[in-house]
Amino acid sequence: MAPKAEKKPAEKAPPAEKKLPKDFSAAAAGEKKKKKAKKSVETHKIYIFKEASRLARYNKKPTITSGEIQTAVRLVLSGELAKHAVSEGTKAVTKFTSS
């Protein structure tokens, strides 16, 4: 029988290096990045909510129903925009209740 070749113990793989972002070198040098300012988006939701809650209070109701929201939308938004908003809202409520 031929002599068996001696087996060497398995070598450990070198630890995987963490991949750093390309801009990391600048951050490591002590330079701080300027944070991007949030773009302000103008919405009417708070005005509609306040008006709807006011309408509910006038009618001595504890909850805001779709009727109050619809009326508030008509009061807060102007003409054609209010019509479209009401129709979209009605469509969304119908879709939600049917599913």
Backbone as JSON, one array per atom type, in Angstrom:
{
  "sequence": "MAPKAEKKPAEKAPPAEKKLPKDFSAAAAGEKKKKKAKKSVETHKIYIFKEASRLARYNKKPTITSGEIQTAVRLVLSGELAKHAVSEGTKAVTKFTSS",
  "N": [[0.82, -1.18, 0.0], [0.42, 2.22, -0.74], [1.89, 5.05, 0.88], [-0.24, 7.34, 2.62], [-1.03, 10.69, 1.76], [-0.37, 13.42, 3.85], [-2.96, 15.27, 5.4], [-3.6, 18.7, 5.47], [-4.79, 20.96, 7.98], [-7.9, 22.66, 7.45], [-7.82, 25.92, 6.15], [-8.71, 29.07, 7.51], [-10.89, 31.36, 5.94], [-10.05, 34.66, 4.92], [-11.36, 37.42, 6.83], [-14.34, 38.91, 5.59], [-14.32, 41.98, 3.91], [-15.91, 45.0, 4.78], [-18.05, 46.72, 2.64], [-17.82, 50.05, 1.81], [-19.59, 53.15, 1.4], [-19.15, 55.23, -1.52], [-18.69, 57.91, -0.91], [-17.57, 57.83, 1.55], [-14.94, 58.37, 2.22], [-14.75, 61.14, 2.33], [-16.38, 61.67, 4.51], [-14.95, 60.42, 6.47], [-12.79, 62.04, 6.64], [-13.65, 64.09, 8.12], [-15.38, 65.91, 7.12], [-18.63, 67.19, 7.02], [-21.74, 66.24, 5.65], [-24.27, 68.22, 4.14], [-27.6, 68.12, 5.19], [-30.41, 67.21, 3.24], [-33.0, 69.44, 2.73], [-36.41, 69.03, 3.63], [-38.91, 68.96, 1.2], [-41.6, 71.11, 1.24], [-44.92, 70.2, 1.18], [-47.91, 71.39, 0.16], [-50.96, 70.91, 1.62], [-54.51, 70.44, 2.04], [-55.61, 69.02, 4.02], [-55.65, 69.39, 6.86], [-57.18, 71.66, 7.17], [-59.61, 70.81, 6.14], [-60.18, 68.77, 7.95], [-60.44, 70.26, 10.36], [-62.65, 71.87, 9.75], [-64.6, 69.9, 9.32], [-64.73, 68.74, 11.85], [-65.71, 70.89, 13.27], [-68.24, 71.15, 12.12], [-69.36, 68.74, 12.99], [-69.44, 69.2, 15.71], [-71.26, 71.33, 15.82], [-73.59, 70.01, 15.19], [-73.86, 68.43, 17.35], [-72.67, 65.87, 17.38], [-70.63, 63.06, 18.12], [-68.85, 61.92, 16.34], [-67.01, 62.19, 13.24], [-68.49, 62.05, 10.23], [-68.81, 60.78, 6.82], [-70.42, 62.57, 5.57], [-70.03, 65.03, 6.9], [-67.34, 65.42, 6.2], [-67.55, 65.64, 3.45], [-69.09, 67.98, 3.21], [-67.33, 69.77, 4.42], [-65.22, 69.7, 2.59], [-66.47, 70.88, 0.4], [-66.78, 73.44, 1.45], [-64.15, 74.29, 2.03], [-62.52, 73.9, -0.28], [-62.36, 75.27, -3.62], [-64.95, 75.79, -6.04], [-64.77, 73.96, -8.92], [-62.7, 72.25, -8.2], [-63.55, 71.31, -5.72], [-65.8, 69.84, -6.5], [-64.64, 67.75, -7.98], [-63.05, 66.59, -5.99], [-64.99, 65.69, -4.17], [-66.33, 63.8, -5.75], [-64.25, 61.95, -6.24], [-63.72, 61.14, -3.62], [-66.17, 59.95, -2.94], [-66.15, 57.86, -4.74], [-63.93, 56.4, -3.79], [-64.82, 55.65, -1.23], [-67.0, 54.04, -1.9], [-65.7, 51.98, -3.29], [-64.16, 50.94, -1.21], [-66.1, 50.02, 0.64], [-67.39, 48.08, -0.87], [-65.52, 46.08, -1.21]],
  "CA": [[0.0, 0.0, 0.0], [1.18, 3.46, -0.83], [1.64, 5.9, 2.04], [-1.24, 8.38, 2.39], [-0.53, 12.06, 1.89], [-0.89, 14.05, 5.07], [-3.92, 16.35, 5.14], [-3.4, 19.91, 6.26], [-6.07, 21.47, 8.48], [-8.53, 23.67, 6.58], [-7.45, 27.29, 6.52], [-9.85, 29.99, 7.62], [-10.93, 32.39, 4.92], [-9.86, 35.99, 5.54], [-12.66, 38.05, 7.1], [-14.85, 39.72, 4.48], [-14.22, 43.42, 4.16], [-17.18, 45.71, 4.63], [-18.03, 47.69, 1.54], [-18.19, 51.37, 2.28], [-20.08, 54.02, 0.34], [-18.1, 55.97, -2.24], [-18.44, 59.19, -0.25], [-17.14, 57.58, 2.93], [-13.63, 58.99, 2.45], [-14.99, 62.54, 2.71], [-16.93, 61.66, 5.87], [-13.87, 60.02, 7.37], [-11.87, 63.17, 6.76], [-14.23, 65.05, 9.06], [-16.32, 66.81, 6.46], [-20.02, 66.77, 7.24], [-22.63, 66.51, 4.53], [-25.46, 69.0, 4.46], [-28.81, 67.32, 5.03], [-31.36, 67.76, 2.28], [-34.2, 70.0, 3.37], [-37.64, 68.41, 3.16], [-39.75, 69.84, 0.4], [-42.9, 71.27, 1.89], [-46.04, 69.92, 0.29], [-49.08, 72.12, 0.67], [-52.19, 70.12, 1.56], [-55.67, 71.06, 2.68], [-56.23, 68.03, 4.91], [-55.87, 69.9, 8.22], [-58.29, 72.61, 7.1], [-60.82, 70.0, 5.96], [-60.44, 68.11, 9.23], [-60.93, 71.25, 11.33], [-64.01, 72.26, 9.35], [-65.49, 68.75, 9.54], [-64.94, 68.59, 13.3], [-66.57, 72.0, 13.67], [-69.6, 70.79, 11.7], [-69.84, 67.67, 13.88], [-69.74, 69.84, 17.01], [-72.49, 72.11, 15.67], [-74.72, 69.06, 15.17], [-73.75, 67.67, 18.6], [-72.33, 64.48, 17.06], [-69.27, 62.78, 18.6], [-67.97, 61.41, 15.28], [-67.0, 62.87, 11.94], [-68.96, 61.12, 9.21], [-68.45, 61.17, 5.45], [-71.23, 63.75, 5.24], [-69.31, 66.23, 7.38], [-66.12, 65.59, 5.41], [-67.98, 66.12, 2.14], [-69.48, 69.39, 3.37], [-66.1, 70.53, 4.7], [-64.49, 69.82, 1.31], [-67.17, 71.9, -0.4], [-66.54, 74.76, 2.03], [-62.72, 74.66, 2.03], [-62.0, 73.97, -1.65], [-63.14, 76.15, -4.49], [-65.72, 75.32, -7.19], [-64.53, 72.74, -9.69], [-61.82, 71.38, -7.41], [-64.39, 70.68, -4.7], [-66.64, 68.84, -7.17], [-63.79, 66.59, -8.3], [-62.64, 65.97, -4.73], [-66.15, 64.98, -3.62], [-66.59, 62.61, -6.58], [-63.17, 60.99, -5.97], [-63.95, 60.62, -2.27], [-67.33, 59.04, -3.01], [-65.69, 56.67, -5.47], [-63.04, 55.66, -2.89], [-65.63, 55.05, -0.15], [-67.78, 52.97, -2.53], [-64.77, 50.87, -3.56], [-63.76, 50.37, 0.08], [-67.22, 49.29, 1.25], [-67.75, 46.93, -1.7], [-64.5, 45.01, -1.12]],
  "C": [[0.86, 1.25, 0.0], [0.88, 4.32, 0.38], [0.66, 7.03, 1.67], [-0.61, 9.75, 2.59], [-1.16, 12.67, 3.13], [-1.82, 15.2, 4.69], [-3.6, 17.52, 6.05], [-4.76, 20.37, 6.79], [-6.59, 22.59, 7.58], [-8.18, 25.06, 7.08], [-8.71, 28.15, 6.58], [-9.74, 31.03, 6.51], [-10.71, 33.74, 5.6], [-11.22, 36.64, 5.75], [-13.06, 38.97, 5.95], [-14.77, 41.19, 4.85], [-15.58, 44.06, 3.93], [-17.04, 46.7, 3.49], [-18.56, 49.01, 2.05], [-18.72, 52.2, 1.13], [-18.93, 54.81, -0.29], [-17.72, 57.27, -1.53], [-17.9, 59.03, 1.16], [-15.81, 58.28, 3.22], [-13.78, 60.45, 2.89], [-15.51, 62.61, 4.14], [-15.85, 61.3, 6.88], [-12.9, 61.17, 7.6], [-12.44, 64.25, 7.68], [-15.19, 66.03, 8.42], [-17.73, 66.29, 6.68], [-20.85, 67.16, 6.03], [-23.79, 67.37, 5.01], [-26.67, 68.12, 4.22], [-29.74, 68.02, 4.05], [-32.59, 68.25, 3.02], [-35.43, 69.32, 2.77], [-38.43, 69.42, 2.35], [-41.11, 69.92, 1.06], [-43.99, 71.07, 0.85], [-47.28, 70.54, 0.91], [-50.32, 71.25, 0.51], [-53.3, 70.84, 2.31], [-56.26, 70.16, 3.74], [-56.52, 68.57, 6.3], [-57.05, 70.87, 8.24], [-59.62, 71.87, 6.95], [-61.19, 69.32, 7.26], [-61.03, 69.08, 10.25], [-62.37, 71.65, 11.02], [-65.0, 71.14, 9.61], [-65.76, 68.55, 11.03], [-65.83, 69.7, 13.84], [-68.03, 71.7, 13.32], [-70.19, 69.7, 12.59], [-70.23, 68.24, 15.23], [-71.04, 70.63, 16.94], [-73.71, 71.21, 15.76], [-74.73, 68.15, 16.39], [-73.55, 66.17, 18.35], [-70.9, 64.22, 17.52], [-68.31, 62.33, 17.5], [-68.08, 62.25, 14.01], [-67.39, 61.84, 10.9], [-68.54, 61.61, 7.83], [-69.23, 62.4, 5.01], [-70.56, 65.04, 5.67], [-68.05, 66.49, 6.56], [-66.47, 66.16, 4.04], [-68.35, 67.61, 2.19], [-68.26, 70.27, 3.6], [-65.28, 70.73, 3.43], [-65.14, 70.88, 0.45], [-66.91, 73.31, 0.12], [-65.09, 75.22, 1.86], [-62.19, 74.84, 0.61], [-62.93, 74.79, -2.53], [-63.77, 75.37, -5.64], [-65.44, 73.95, -7.77], [-63.67, 71.74, -8.92], [-62.61, 70.63, -6.34], [-65.26, 69.59, -5.31], [-65.84, 67.57, -7.44], [-63.38, 65.85, -7.03], [-63.78, 65.16, -4.12], [-66.41, 63.7, -4.42], [-65.52, 61.54, -6.36], [-63.34, 60.35, -4.6], [-65.09, 59.62, -2.24], [-66.93, 57.73, -3.68], [-64.82, 55.78, -4.57], [-63.83, 54.95, -1.79], [-66.44, 53.88, -0.7], [-66.9, 51.74, -2.78], [-64.38, 50.17, -2.27], [-64.87, 49.52, 0.68], [-67.6, 48.05, 0.45], [-66.75, 45.79, -1.58], [-64.48, 44.33, 0.22]]
}
